[in-house]
Amino acid sequence: MDIINQLIRYVLSISLMVPMLGAAVVVAPISLDRSWRIIRSWSQTTMKIFGVVVEVKFENGQSQLEEGGVIVVLNQQSLIVPTAISSRCDKRLMSIWNIEYALIPFLGWATSLMGWVIVRQWPKQSKRQLRKAALYAKNGGLILISAEGMRSIDGELMPYKKGAAVLPIESQALIHPLYIAGARHCLPVGEWRIRPGTIVLHYLEPIPTKGLTYDDRNSLLEKLRVVAEVKHAQCKQAN
């Protein structure tokens, strides 16, 4: 019965994805902001279909993201995370995707047209695209990047990639560390059934990068790691 229920929810979500994200694809060349609002609406609807509530907490007030910067996701535990984030982000967001994600019908097409950064496995191309993302954040845009290289299976923090420090340094923009709680409960790694629950997006105190150089990348990455470990320990203790 649960499988049938899940399949019905998926069918409903996908049936809405085609017209809504199809509209986002059409609108993107005309208005990126309108295209983003359509994507956000689909994300919100999908969360409701599966009974997932997304709460947002800001250490520095609700206007924290308005000036742009780099959102660094401190813990990556579920495939549901990008949809949860986009459902509660009013400001147009640019993310960094692998080429495989960009090929996803409608969702990948729409975000590609919106200028999301598509990274292939070629080093020169990746560096060029990351510079594009850094420039976007430097000019007041909002970038989303994950600190971890892969999703955690057991819920513990994975090793951090240096790109989580290099990109913000190159942009000289604020880092908005984002710790996510509850996503693993709703959709664990390796599972396809989405459970009802609450996902909390906690934007921690911003970290400035102005004046930092490439030589500071390791110390900045370590600072992000310490922030993540403290928050992770607090969440484990609370549970």
DAWOQUI-V177791 format. One line per field, one symbol per residue. ss: DSSP state (A for helix, B for strand, O for the rest). A space follows every 10 residues. Layout:
# DAWOQUI-V177791
ss: ???
This chain:
# DAWOQUI-V177791
ss: OAAAAAAAAA AAAAAAAAAA AAAAAAAAOO OAAAAAAAAA AAAAAAAAAO OBBBBBBBOO OAAAAOOOBB BBBOOOOOOO AAAAAAAOOO OOBBBBBBAA AAOOOOAAAA AAAOOOBBBO OOAAAAAAAA AAAAAAAAOO OBBBBBOBOO OOOOOOOOOB OOAAAAAAAA AOOOBBBBBB BOAAAAOOOO OOOOOOBBBB BBBOOOBOOO OOOAAAAAAA AAAAAAAAAA AAAAAAAAO
